[in-house]
Every structure is written in structure tokens, then in C-alpha cells.
Amino acid sequence: MTACQKQPAAPADTARPRDVAGQTTGLGGNDAAPSRIDASAVWSGSTDACRSDAPPGGGDCVVEAMRGAGATPAAIAAAQRLAAQGDPGYVSAWDDASGVGVATLEFPLRANTNQGTWLVDAGGRTIDVDADVLDGSARAEPALKAFLDAHPDVVPFAPAQTAGTAPLPDGGVRLLYATALRSCHACADAGTLTLGYDFDAQRRYLGRQVVEVR
């Protein structure tokens, strides 16, 4: 059997998932204006030519490939944002979940885990459901703390999968995402962590909660 290689545990120093686009302005350059993530940010095309360029220049290559293929300014701005985070990719699909925008991300240069998800609230704030899954706030939840004490080697393995919705008081909604917990890529899941992303009646982001670990 091939030996399992563990992923490094995510840092546990933040209380909320990373907000990757708290601002609705662009990253500069000629594509700065239309940077809010919505259906106009979707792109479908080939980045095969960038594989030989990765990792040096990979992000720039993806952006230039999109620009050369006629991608919209919004799509290019989203790709620039991902490249600035050191994770070249683009928005490959757009959906609506109870009034919250859901952007599917494609990471063509990764060896594993080639997809991700941003949730986009009414104000354009964008939350990465794979970021900081085991942050300090989550680890403090009694049920999760007990699970991690019993399974000290597990780490979250993206991508998180949608696990439904739940109503909140006063017209709000909770979007549920489940992330596998295991000790290596080839290992069986030790458990699943379900997090709830809460939005108010106007679909403004409120925060994240640990819903279940099993």
C-alpha cells in the first residue's frame, strides 16, 4: 500500500472564514472597474498552455489566456484576485442558493482539488467555504473539540460539498457545507464537519457556525 502523506493542518488563528473579496473594487490595471463577482464573471476556456509555465508565472498566464480568449472584464478581475492569493484559477459557474450567489471556482494548475466555492452576499462580500475550516473559533466548539481530541491527526480536505439550507429567524438563511476530515489523501474519512454560513433577510453575510461533526 502506498504510504499516506499528511496535509499540514490549517492555521487556527482566525475566528471566521477568510473573506477573499470584502471590497468590491478590482485589483488595478485595465480590468479594475467591473470586479463584483456575479454571473458575468463566469469563463469557460482552455488554460492548457499554462501548465508548462506553472508555478512561475502561472497566475499571470491564466489571466493572459483568458484575456486572449475574450473573457469579460469581470472574469479577468476574478482571476486576478485568485492569482493575487497565489492560487491561479477562474470562476467556472454561477448559481443562486436562496438568494445568495454561489461562484464555482476552477483551479487548472493544481495537482489535486481543482474546484472551490465562493459565497457572494448582497453587498458583494465573498466568502471562501474552504478557507480556515478549522480556525480557532471552530475548534473551541465542544463537539468538534471532542472529535479532534479523539482524532488528533485529521485535517480538512477540500472541496467542501453543499449540504442543503436551513431557515433562520426573520427571513434569514443558513447555507450548509460539509468538509471531509481525514489524516491523508488516501485514507478513509474519519468524519465530516458541517458548517453553516448565515445570511440575513437581505442576504448580507452574518458569520459562520459549526453545525455538526460526525
MARBA-3410 file (N, C-alpha, C, O; in Angstrom, 1 decimal):
214
0.8,-1.2,0.0,0.0,0.0,0.0,0.9,1.2,0.0,1.9,1.3,0.7 ~ 0.5,2.2,-0.8,1.3,3.5,-0.9,1.2,4.2,0.4,0.1,4.4,1.0 ~ 2.2,4.7,0.9,2.2,5.5,2.2,1.4,6.7,2.1,1.4,7.4,1.0 ~ 0.6,7.0,3.1,-0.2,8.2,3.1,0.7,9.4,3.5,1.5,9.4,4.3 ~ 0.4,10.5,2.8,1.1,11.8,3.1,0.1,12.7,3.7,-0.9,13.0,3.1
0.4,13.3,4.8,-0.5,14.2,5.5,-0.4,15.6,5.0,0.7,16.0,4.6 ~ -1.5,16.2,4.9,-1.5,17.7,4.7,-1.2,18.4,5.9,-1.6,17.9,7.0 ~ -0.5,19.5,5.9,-0.3,20.3,7.1,-1.7,20.9,7.6,-2.5,21.3,6.8 ~ -1.8,20.9,8.9,-3.1,21.4,9.4,-3.2,22.9,9.1,-2.2,23.6,9.1 ~ -4.5,23.3,8.9,-4.7,24.7,8.7,-4.5,25.6,9.9,-4.7,25.1,11.0
-4.0,26.8,9.8,-3.7,27.6,11.0,-5.0,27.9,11.7,-6.1,28.0,11.0 ~ -5.0,28.0,13.0,-6.2,28.2,13.8,-6.1,29.5,14.5,-6.3,29.6,15.7 ~ -6.0,30.6,13.8,-5.8,31.9,14.4,-6.8,32.9,14.0,-6.7,34.1,14.4 ~ -7.9,32.5,13.3,-8.9,33.4,12.9,-10.2,32.9,13.4,-10.4,31.7,13.5 ~ -11.2,33.8,13.6,-12.5,33.4,14.1,-13.5,33.2,13.0,-14.6,32.7,13.3
-13.2,33.6,11.8,-14.1,33.5,10.7,-13.4,33.0,9.5,-12.2,33.1,9.4 ~ -14.2,32.4,8.5,-13.5,32.0,7.2,-13.0,33.2,6.5,-13.5,34.3,6.7 ~ -12.0,33.0,5.7,-11.4,34.1,5.0,-12.3,34.8,4.0,-13.0,34.1,3.2 ~ -12.5,36.1,4.2,-13.3,36.9,3.3,-12.4,37.3,2.2,-11.5,38.2,2.3 ~ -12.5,36.6,1.0,-11.5,36.8,-0.1,-11.8,38.0,-0.9,-10.9,38.4,-1.7
-12.9,38.7,-0.7,-13.3,39.8,-1.6,-14.2,40.8,-0.8,-15.3,41.1,-1.3 ~ -13.7,41.2,0.4,-14.5,42.1,1.1,-14.8,43.4,0.4,-15.8,44.1,0.7 ~ -13.9,43.8,-0.4,-14.1,45.0,-1.2,-14.6,44.6,-2.6,-14.4,43.5,-3.1 ~ -15.4,45.5,-3.1,-16.0,45.3,-4.4,-15.3,46.0,-5.5,-15.8,46.2,-6.6 ~ -14.1,46.5,-5.3,-13.2,47.1,-6.3,-12.2,46.1,-6.8,-11.9,45.1,-6.2
-11.7,46.4,-8.0,-10.7,45.5,-8.6,-9.3,45.6,-8.0,-9.1,46.2,-7.0 ~ -8.4,44.9,-8.7,-7.0,44.9,-8.2,-6.1,45.8,-9.0,-4.9,45.8,-8.9 ~ -6.7,46.6,-9.8,-5.9,47.6,-10.6,-5.8,47.2,-12.0,-6.3,46.1,-12.5 ~ -5.1,48.0,-12.8,-4.9,47.7,-14.2,-6.1,48.1,-15.0,-7.0,48.7,-14.6 ~ -6.1,47.6,-16.3,-7.2,48.0,-17.2,-8.5,47.3,-16.9,-9.6,47.6,-17.4
-8.5,46.2,-16.0,-9.7,45.5,-15.7,-10.3,45.8,-14.3,-11.0,45.0,-13.8 ~ -9.9,47.0,-13.8,-10.3,47.3,-12.4,-11.8,47.5,-12.2,-12.3,47.2,-11.1 ~ -12.5,48.1,-13.1,-13.8,48.6,-12.9,-14.8,47.5,-12.5,-15.4,47.5,-11.4 ~ -15.1,46.5,-13.4,-16.2,45.6,-13.1,-15.7,44.4,-12.3,-15.5,43.3,-12.9 ~ -15.5,44.5,-11.0,-14.9,43.4,-10.3,-15.9,42.7,-9.4,-15.5,41.7,-8.8
-17.1,43.1,-9.2,-18.0,42.4,-8.4,-18.3,41.0,-9.0,-18.5,40.9,-10.2 ~ -18.3,40.0,-8.1,-18.5,38.6,-8.6,-20.0,38.4,-8.8,-20.8,38.5,-7.9 ~ -20.4,38.1,-10.1,-21.7,37.7,-10.4,-21.6,36.8,-11.7,-20.6,36.3,-12.0 ~ -22.8,36.6,-12.3,-22.8,35.7,-13.5,-21.9,36.1,-14.6,-21.4,35.3,-15.4 ~ -21.6,37.5,-14.6,-20.7,38.0,-15.7,-19.3,37.6,-15.5,-18.5,37.8,-16.4
-18.9,37.0,-14.3,-17.5,36.6,-14.1,-17.2,35.2,-14.5,-16.1,34.8,-14.4 ~ -18.2,34.5,-15.1,-18.0,33.1,-15.5,-17.2,33.1,-16.8,-17.4,33.9,-17.7 ~ -16.3,32.1,-16.8,-15.4,31.9,-18.0,-15.3,30.4,-18.3,-15.2,29.6,-17.3 ~ -15.3,30.0,-19.5,-15.0,28.7,-19.9,-14.1,28.7,-21.1,-14.4,29.2,-22.2 ~ -12.9,28.1,-20.9,-11.9,28.0,-21.9,-10.7,27.2,-21.5,-10.8,26.5,-20.5
-9.7,27.2,-22.3,-8.6,26.3,-22.0,-7.4,27.1,-21.5,-7.1,28.2,-21.9 ~ -6.8,26.5,-20.5,-5.5,27.1,-19.9,-4.4,26.1,-20.0,-3.4,26.1,-19.3 ~ -4.5,25.1,-20.9,-3.5,24.0,-21.1,-2.1,24.6,-21.3,-1.1,24.0,-20.9 ~ -2.0,25.7,-22.0,-0.7,26.3,-22.4,0.0,26.8,-21.1,1.2,27.0,-21.1 ~ -0.7,27.0,-20.0,-0.1,27.5,-18.8,0.5,26.4,-17.9,1.2,26.7,-17.0
0.2,25.2,-18.2,0.7,24.1,-17.3,2.3,24.1,-17.3,2.9,23.8,-16.3 ~ 2.9,24.3,-18.5,4.3,24.3,-18.5,4.9,25.5,-17.9,6.1,25.6,-17.6 ~ 4.1,26.5,-17.6,4.5,27.8,-17.1,4.4,27.8,-15.5,4.8,28.7,-14.9 ~ 3.8,26.8,-15.0,3.5,26.8,-13.6,4.6,26.0,-12.8,5.1,25.0,-13.3 ~ 5.0,26.5,-11.6,4.3,27.6,-10.9,4.8,28.9,-11.3,4.1,29.9,-11.1
6.1,29.2,-11.8,6.5,30.5,-12.1,5.6,31.1,-13.2,5.4,30.6,-14.3 ~ 4.9,32.3,-12.9,4.1,33.0,-13.9,2.8,32.3,-14.1,2.1,32.7,-15.0 ~ 2.4,31.3,-13.3,1.2,30.6,-13.6,-0.1,31.5,-13.5,-0.9,31.4,-14.4 ~ -0.2,32.3,-12.5,-1.3,33.2,-12.4,-1.4,34.2,-13.5,-2.5,34.4,-14.1 ~ -0.3,34.8,-13.9,-0.3,35.7,-15.0,-0.7,35.0,-16.3,-1.4,35.6,-17.1
-0.2,33.8,-16.4,-0.5,33.0,-17.7,-2.0,32.8,-17.8,-2.6,33.0,-18.8 ~ -2.6,32.4,-16.7,-4.1,32.1,-16.7,-4.8,33.4,-17.1,-5.7,33.4,-17.9 ~ -4.5,34.5,-16.4,-5.1,35.8,-16.7,-4.9,36.2,-18.2,-5.9,36.6,-18.9 ~ -3.7,36.0,-18.7,-3.5,36.4,-20.1,-4.2,35.4,-21.1,-4.6,35.9,-22.1 ~ -4.3,34.2,-20.7,-5.0,33.2,-21.6,-6.5,33.6,-21.6,-7.1,33.6,-22.7
-7.0,34.0,-20.5,-8.4,34.5,-20.5,-8.6,35.7,-21.3,-9.6,35.9,-22.1 ~ -7.7,36.7,-21.1,-7.8,37.9,-21.9,-7.7,37.7,-23.4,-8.5,38.3,-24.2 ~ -6.8,36.8,-23.8,-6.6,36.5,-25.2,-7.8,35.8,-25.8,-8.1,35.8,-27.0 ~ -8.6,35.0,-24.9,-9.8,34.3,-25.4,-11.0,35.2,-25.3,-12.1,34.7,-25.6 ~ -10.9,36.4,-24.9,-12.0,37.3,-24.9,-12.9,37.2,-23.7,-14.1,37.5,-23.7
-12.3,36.8,-22.5,-13.0,36.8,-21.3,-13.5,38.2,-20.9,-12.9,39.2,-21.2 ~ -14.7,38.2,-20.2,-15.2,39.5,-19.7,-14.3,40.2,-18.7,-13.5,39.5,-18.1 ~ -14.4,41.5,-18.6,-13.6,42.2,-17.6,-13.8,41.6,-16.2,-12.9,41.5,-15.4 ~ -15.1,41.3,-15.9,-15.4,40.7,-14.6,-14.7,39.4,-14.4,-14.2,39.1,-13.3 ~ -14.7,38.5,-15.4,-14.0,37.2,-15.3,-12.5,37.4,-15.1,-11.9,36.7,-14.3
-11.9,38.4,-15.8,-10.5,38.6,-15.6,-10.2,39.2,-14.2,-9.2,38.8,-13.6 ~ -11.1,40.1,-13.7,-10.9,40.6,-12.4,-10.9,39.5,-11.3,-10.1,39.5,-10.4 ~ -11.8,38.5,-11.5,-11.9,37.4,-10.5,-10.6,36.6,-10.6,-10.1,36.2,-9.6 ~ -10.1,36.3,-11.8,-8.9,35.6,-12.0,-7.7,36.3,-11.4,-6.8,35.7,-10.8 ~ -7.7,37.6,-11.5,-6.6,38.4,-10.9,-6.6,38.3,-9.4,-5.6,38.2,-8.8
-7.8,38.3,-8.8,-8.0,38.1,-7.4,-7.4,36.8,-6.9,-6.7,36.7,-5.9 ~ -7.7,35.7,-7.6,-7.2,34.4,-7.3,-5.7,34.4,-7.5,-5.0,33.8,-6.6 ~ -5.2,34.9,-8.6,-3.7,35.0,-8.8,-3.0,35.7,-7.7,-1.9,35.3,-7.3 ~ -3.6,36.8,-7.2,-3.0,37.6,-6.1,-2.9,36.8,-4.8,-2.0,37.1,-4.0 ~ -3.8,35.8,-4.7,-3.7,35.0,-3.5,-2.8,33.8,-3.7,-2.6,33.0,-2.8
-2.1,33.7,-4.9,-1.2,32.7,-5.1,-1.9,31.4,-5.5,-1.3,30.3,-5.4 ~ -3.1,31.5,-6.0,-3.9,30.3,-6.4,-4.6,30.5,-7.7,-5.8,30.7,-7.7 ~ -3.8,30.4,-8.8,-4.4,30.7,-10.1,-5.7,29.9,-10.4,-5.7,28.7,-10.3 ~ -6.7,30.6,-10.9,-7.9,30.0,-11.3,-8.9,31.0,-11.8,-8.6,32.1,-12.1 ~ -10.2,30.5,-12.0,-11.2,31.4,-12.5,-12.6,30.9,-12.1,-12.7,29.8,-11.6
-13.6,31.8,-12.3,-15.0,31.4,-12.0,-15.5,30.6,-13.1,-15.6,31.1,-14.3 ~ -15.9,29.3,-12.9,-16.4,28.5,-14.0,-17.9,28.3,-14.0,-18.4,27.9,-15.0 ~ -18.6,28.7,-13.0,-20.0,28.6,-13.0,-20.6,29.5,-11.9,-19.9,30.0,-11.0 ~ -21.9,29.9,-12.1,-22.6,30.8,-11.1,-23.9,30.2,-10.9,-24.6,29.7,-11.8 ~ -24.4,30.3,-9.6,-25.7,29.8,-9.2,-26.2,30.7,-8.1,-25.5,31.5,-7.6
-27.5,30.4,-7.8,-28.2,31.1,-6.7,-28.7,30.1,-5.7,-29.3,29.1,-6.1 ~ -28.4,30.3,-4.4,-28.8,29.5,-3.3,-29.6,30.3,-2.3,-29.0,31.0,-1.5 ~ -30.9,30.3,-2.5,-31.8,31.0,-1.6,-31.5,32.5,-1.5,-31.5,33.1,-0.5 ~ -31.1,33.0,-2.7,-30.8,34.5,-2.8,-29.3,34.8,-2.5,-29.0,36.0,-2.6 ~ -28.5,33.8,-2.3,-27.1,34.1,-2.1,-26.3,33.6,-3.3,-26.6,32.5,-3.8
-25.4,34.4,-3.9,-24.7,34.0,-5.0,-23.7,32.9,-4.7,-23.1,32.9,-3.6 ~ -23.5,31.9,-5.6,-22.6,30.8,-5.4,-21.7,30.7,-6.7,-22.2,30.4,-7.8 ~ -20.4,31.1,-6.5,-19.5,31.0,-7.6,-18.6,29.8,-7.5,-18.0,29.5,-6.5 ~ -18.7,28.9,-8.5,-17.8,27.8,-8.6,-16.4,28.2,-9.2,-16.4,28.8,-10.2 ~ -15.4,27.8,-8.5,-14.0,28.1,-8.9,-13.3,26.9,-9.5,-13.5,25.8,-9.1
-12.5,27.2,-10.5,-11.7,26.2,-11.2,-10.3,26.5,-11.0,-9.9,27.7,-11.3 ~ -9.4,25.6,-10.5,-8.0,25.8,-10.3,-7.2,24.9,-11.3,-6.9,23.8,-10.9 ~ -7.0,25.3,-12.5,-6.5,24.4,-13.5,-5.0,23.9,-13.3,-4.6,22.9,-13.9 ~ -4.3,24.6,-12.5,-2.9,24.3,-12.3,-2.6,23.5,-11.0,-1.4,23.1,-10.8 ~ -3.6,23.2,-10.3,-3.4,22.4,-9.1,-3.3,20.9,-9.4,-3.8,20.4,-10.4
-2.5,20.2,-8.6,-2.4,18.7,-8.8,-3.6,18.0,-8.2,-4.0,17.0,-8.7 ~ -4.2,18.6,-7.1,-5.4,18.0,-6.5,-6.3,19.1,-6.2,-6.0,20.3,-6.1 ~ -7.6,18.7,-5.9,-8.6,19.7,-5.5,-8.7,20.8,-6.5,-8.3,22.0,-6.2 ~ -9.3,20.6,-7.6,-9.3,21.6,-8.7,-10.5,22.5,-8.7,-10.7,23.3,-9.5 ~ -11.4,22.3,-7.7,-12.6,23.2,-7.6,-12.7,23.8,-6.2,-12.2,23.2,-5.2
-13.4,24.9,-6.1,-13.7,25.5,-4.9,-15.0,26.3,-5.0,-15.7,26.3,-6.0 ~ -15.4,27.0,-3.9,-16.7,27.8,-3.9,-16.5,29.1,-3.2,-15.9,29.1,-2.1 ~ -17.0,30.1,-3.8,-17.2,31.4,-3.1,-18.7,31.6,-2.9,-19.5,31.5,-3.8 ~ -19.1,32.1,-1.7,-20.4,32.6,-1.5,-20.4,34.1,-1.6,-19.5,34.7,-1.0 ~ -21.4,34.7,-2.3,-21.3,36.1,-2.5,-22.6,36.7,-1.9,-23.7,36.4,-2.4
-22.5,37.6,-1.0,-23.7,38.2,-0.3,-24.2,39.4,-1.1,-23.7,39.7,-2.1 ~ -25.3,40.0,-0.6,-25.9,41.1,-1.3,-25.1,42.3,-1.5,-25.3,43.0,-2.4 ~ -24.1,42.4,-0.6,-23.2,43.6,-0.8,-21.9,43.3,-1.6,-21.1,44.2,-1.7 ~ -21.8,42.1,-2.1,-20.7,41.7,-2.9,-19.6,41.1,-2.1,-18.5,40.8,-2.7 ~ -19.8,40.9,-0.8,-18.7,40.3,0.0,-18.6,38.8,-0.4,-19.7,38.1,-0.6
-17.4,38.3,-0.5,-17.2,36.9,-1.0,-16.5,36.1,0.0,-15.4,36.5,0.6 ~ -17.1,34.9,0.4,-16.5,34.1,1.4,-16.2,32.7,0.8,-17.0,32.1,0.1 ~ -14.9,32.3,1.1,-14.4,31.0,0.6,-14.7,29.9,1.6,-14.3,29.9,2.7 ~ -15.6,28.9,1.1,-16.0,27.9,2.1,-14.9,26.9,2.4,-15.1,26.0,3.2 ~ -13.8,26.9,1.7,-12.7,26.0,2.0,-11.6,26.7,2.9,-10.6,26.1,3.2
-11.8,28.0,3.2,-10.7,28.7,3.9,-10.9,28.6,5.5,-12.0,28.8,6.0 ~ -9.8,28.3,6.2,-9.8,28.3,7.6,-10.9,27.5,8.3,-11.6,27.9,9.2 ~ -11.2,26.3,7.7,-12.3,25.5,8.2,-12.1,25.1,9.6,-13.1,25.1,10.4 ~ -10.9,24.8,10.1,-10.6,24.5,11.5,-9.9,25.7,12.2,-8.9,25.5,12.7 ~ -10.6,26.8,12.1,-10.0,28.0,12.8,-10.2,27.9,14.3,-10.8,27.0,14.8
-9.7,28.9,15.0,-9.8,28.8,16.5,-11.2,28.8,17.0,-11.5,28.1,18.0 ~ -12.1,29.5,16.4,-13.5,29.6,16.8,-14.1,28.2,16.7,-14.9,27.7,17.5 ~ -13.9,27.6,15.5,-14.5,26.2,15.3,-13.9,25.2,16.3,-14.7,24.4,16.8 ~ -12.6,25.3,16.5,-12.0,24.3,17.4,-12.5,24.4,18.8,-12.4,23.5,19.6 ~ -13.0,25.6,19.2,-13.5,25.8,20.5,-14.9,25.2,20.8,-15.3,25.0,21.9
-15.6,24.8,19.7,-16.9,24.2,19.8,-16.7,22.9,20.5,-15.9,22.0,20.1 ~ -17.5,22.6,21.6,-17.3,21.3,22.3,-17.3,20.1,21.5,-16.5,19.2,21.7 ~ -18.3,19.9,20.6,-18.4,18.7,19.8,-17.2,18.5,18.9,-16.7,17.4,18.8 ~ -16.8,19.6,18.3,-15.6,19.5,17.4,-14.3,19.3,18.2,-13.4,18.5,17.8 ~ -14.2,19.9,19.3,-13.0,19.8,20.2,-12.9,18.3,20.6,-11.8,17.7,20.6
-14.0,17.7,21.0,-14.0,16.3,21.4,-13.6,15.4,20.3,-12.9,14.4,20.4 ~ -14.1,15.7,19.1,-13.7,14.9,17.9,-12.3,15.0,17.6,-11.6,14.0,17.3 ~ -11.7,16.2,17.6,-10.3,16.4,17.3,-9.4,15.8,18.4,-8.3,15.4,18.1 ~ -9.9,15.8,19.6,-9.1,15.2,20.7,-9.0,13.7,20.4,-8.0,13.0,20.7 ~ -10.1,13.1,19.9,-10.1,11.7,19.6,-9.4,11.3,18.3,-8.9,10.2,18.1
-9.3,12.3,17.4,-8.6,12.1,16.1,-7.6,13.3,15.8,-7.9,14.1,15.0 ~ -6.5,13.3,16.6,-5.6,14.5,16.5,-4.9,14.7,15.2,-4.4,15.7,14.9 ~ -4.9,13.6,14.3,-4.2,13.7,13.1,-5.0,14.2,11.9,-4.5,14.5,10.8 ~ -6.3,14.4,12.1,-7.1,14.7,10.9,-7.0,16.2,10.6,-6.7,17.0,11.4 ~ -7.2,16.4,9.3,-7.2,17.8,8.7,-8.4,17.8,7.7,-8.8,16.8,7.2
-8.9,19.0,7.4,-9.9,19.1,6.4,-9.4,18.9,5.0,-8.3,19.4,4.7 ~ -10.2,18.2,4.2,-9.8,18.0,2.8,-10.9,18.7,1.9,-12.0,18.2,1.8 ~ -10.5,19.7,1.2,-11.4,20.4,0.3,-11.5,19.6,-1.0,-10.8,18.7,-1.2 ~ -12.6,19.9,-1.7,-13.5,21.0,-1.6,-14.7,20.6,-0.7,-15.1,19.4,-0.6 ~ -15.2,21.6,0.0,-16.5,21.4,0.8,-17.6,21.2,-0.2,-17.7,21.7,-1.3
-18.6,20.3,0.2,-19.7,20.0,-0.6,-21.0,20.6,0.0,-21.2,20.6,1.2 ~ -21.8,21.1,-0.9,-23.1,21.7,-0.4,-23.9,20.6,0.3,-24.0,19.5,-0.2 ~ -24.5,21.0,1.5,-25.3,20.0,2.3,-26.7,20.5,2.6,-27.3,20.1,3.6 ~ -27.2,21.5,1.8,-28.5,21.9,2.0,-28.6,23.3,2.6,-27.6,24.0,2.7 ~ -29.8,23.7,3.0,-30.1,25.0,3.6,-31.0,24.8,4.8,-31.6,23.8,4.9
-31.0,25.9,5.6,-31.9,25.9,6.8,-32.4,27.3,7.0,-31.6,28.2,6.9 ~ -33.6,27.5,7.3,-34.1,28.8,7.6,-33.6,29.4,8.9,-33.4,28.6,9.8 ~ -33.4,30.7,8.9,-33.1,31.4,10.1,-34.2,32.4,10.5,-35.0,32.7,9.6 ~ -34.3,32.8,11.7,-35.3,33.8,12.1,-35.3,35.1,11.2,-34.3,35.5,10.7 ~ -36.5,35.7,11.1,-36.6,37.0,10.4,-36.2,36.9,9.0,-35.8,37.9,8.4
-36.4,35.7,8.3,-36.2,35.6,6.9,-34.8,35.3,6.5,-34.5,35.3,5.3 ~ -33.9,35.1,7.4,-32.5,34.7,7.1,-32.4,33.3,6.6,-33.4,32.5,6.6 ~ -31.2,32.9,6.1,-31.0,31.6,5.6,-29.6,31.1,6.0,-28.6,31.9,6.1 ~ -29.4,29.9,6.3,-28.1,29.2,6.6,-27.8,28.3,5.4,-28.6,27.4,5.2 ~ -26.7,28.5,4.8,-26.2,27.6,3.8,-25.2,26.6,4.4,-24.3,27.0,5.1
-25.4,25.3,4.2,-24.6,24.3,4.8,-23.6,23.7,3.9,-23.9,23.4,2.7 ~ -22.4,23.6,4.3,-21.3,23.0,3.6,-20.5,22.0,4.4,-20.2,22.2,5.6 ~ -20.3,20.8,3.9,-19.7,19.7,4.6,-18.3,19.4,4.0,-18.1,19.4,2.8 ~ -17.3,19.3,4.9,-15.9,19.0,4.6,-15.4,17.7,5.2,-15.6,17.5,6.4 ~ -14.8,16.9,4.4,-14.2,15.6,4.9,-13.1,15.9,5.8,-12.3,16.8,5.6
-13.0,15.1,6.9,-11.9,15.1,7.8,-11.1,13.8,7.7,-11.7,12.8,8.0 ~ -9.9,13.8,7.4,-9.1,12.6,7.4,-7.6,12.9,7.5,-7.2,14.1,7.5 ~ -6.8,11.9,7.7,-5.4,12.1,8.0,-4.5,12.1,6.8,-3.3,12.5,6.9 ~ -5.0,11.7,5.6,-4.2,11.8,4.4,-5.1,11.6,3.2,-6.2,11.2,3.3 ~ -4.5,11.9,2.0,-5.3,11.8,0.8,-5.9,10.5,0.6,-7.1,10.3,0.2
-5.1,9.4,0.8,-5.5,8.1,0.5,-6.3,7.4,1.7,-6.8,6.3,1.5 ~ -6.4,8.1,2.8,-7.0,7.5,4.0,-8.5,7.6,3.9,-9.1,8.5,3.2 ~ -9.2,6.7,4.6,-10.7,6.8,4.7,-11.1,8.0,5.5,-10.3,8.5,6.4 ~ -12.2,8.6,5.3,-12.7,9.7,6.1,-12.9,9.3,7.5,-13.5,8.3,7.8 ~ -12.3,10.1,8.4,-12.5,9.9,9.9,-13.8,10.5,10.3,-14.4,10.2,11.3
-14.3,11.5,9.6,-15.5,12.2,9.9,-15.8,13.3,8.9,-15.1,13.5,7.9 ~ -16.9,14.0,9.1,-17.3,15.1,8.3,-17.7,16.3,9.2,-18.5,16.1,10.1 ~ -17.2,17.4,8.8,-17.6,18.6,9.5,-18.5,19.5,8.7,-18.2,19.8,7.5 ~ -19.7,19.8,9.2,-20.7,20.6,8.5,-20.7,22.0,9.2,-20.9,22.1,10.4 ~ -20.5,23.0,8.3,-20.5,24.4,8.8,-21.7,25.1,8.2,-22.1,24.8,7.0
-22.3,26.0,8.9,-23.4,26.8,8.4,-22.9,28.3,8.2,-22.4,28.9,9.1 ~ -23.2,28.8,7.0,-22.9,30.2,6.6,-24.2,30.9,6.7,-25.1,30.7,5.9 ~ -24.3,31.9,7.6,-25.5,32.6,7.9,-25.7,33.9,7.2,-24.7,34.7,7.1 ~ -26.9,34.2,6.6,-27.2,35.4,5.9,-28.5,35.9,6.4,-29.4,35.1,6.7 ~ -28.6,37.2,6.5,-29.9,37.8,7.0,-30.9,37.9,5.9,-30.7,37.4,4.8
-32.1,38.5,6.2,-33.2,38.5,5.2,-32.8,39.3,3.9,-33.3,39.0,2.8 ~ -31.8,40.2,4.0,-31.4,40.9,2.8,-30.2,40.2,2.2,-29.6,40.7,1.2 ~ -29.8,39.1,2.7,-28.7,38.2,2.2,-27.4,38.9,2.4,-26.5,38.7,1.6 ~ -27.2,39.6,3.5,-25.9,40.1,4.0,-25.3,39.0,4.9,-26.0,38.4,5.7 ~ -24.0,38.8,4.7,-23.4,37.7,5.5,-23.3,38.1,7.0,-22.9,39.2,7.3
-23.6,37.1,7.8,-23.6,37.3,9.3,-22.4,36.6,9.9,-21.9,37.1,10.9 ~ -22.0,35.5,9.5,-21.0,34.7,10.1,-21.1,33.2,9.9,-22.1,32.8,9.2 ~ -20.3,32.4,10.5,-20.2,31.0,10.3,-20.4,30.3,11.6,-19.9,30.7,12.6 ~ -21.0,29.1,11.6,-21.3,28.3,12.8,-20.9,26.9,12.5,-21.1,26.3,11.4 ~ -20.4,26.2,13.5,-20.2,24.7,13.5,-21.6,24.1,13.7,-22.3,24.4,14.7
-22.1,23.3,12.7,-23.4,22.7,12.8,-23.4,21.3,13.3,-24.1,20.9,14.2 ~ -22.4,20.5,12.8,-22.3,19.1,13.1,-20.9,18.6,12.8,-20.3,19.0,11.8 ~ -20.5,17.7,13.6,-19.3,16.8,13.2,-19.6,15.4,13.6,-20.1,15.1,14.7 ~ -19.4,14.5,12.6,-19.7,13.1,12.8,-18.8,12.2,12.1,-18.9,11.0,12.1
END
